[in-house]
């Protein structure tokens, strides 16, 4: 049994990122749930913001912002920055947060976030209730604690936050990794016998790969 509802933005989970904008002298934060990667080469992403939001004007004016990945420790800040307006309060000061100077943009980063993407807008598209900002990712700012001894990024150390239908969650148990469905078995494991009359079917058989 299934139900059919009218169309709505039910995509979940999403990353409730903290977008920092404005200047180092007057920094501001806004929580954005609608964010996504749109290109890897060149690296680009999108965020969607209502025109009536205070941060909308700041981003339109400067053309720059930073996407700061949220952690469990930032849950209160993520929620608070989504319901309060920078027109009325200094969000950094009110929450005891700190602005960090970026390497490629004049907009501030959030020092308490372990990972941030510095972005510059190249197009804005009105789509209805929200405008879509398309931006180049000019730099990625990372805490060194997220890198292992070989310099590999270990985002699982960050305790990243997710949002789904009005609730906040932290990432839980890993159930796979990219390419696990087609990865060869490690040596030493016994493979199932192939069916009589031919090769076994499955992800290891190129004829069955997508």
RAPEJO-V678316 format. One record per helix or strand of 2 or more residues. SS is the DSSP state (2 for helix, 1 for strand). FROM is the first residue (numbers start at 1). TO is the last residue. If there is no record, write none. Layout:
BEGIN
<<SS FROM TO> <SS FROM TO>>
END
This chain:
BEGIN
<<1 17 22> <1 27 32> <1 35 39> <1 44 49> <2 54 62> <1 64 68> <2 72 83> <2 91 95> <1 99 100> <1 109 110> <1 115 126> <1 131 142> <2 144 146> <2 155 158> <1 160 164> <1 167 170> <2 206 208>>
END
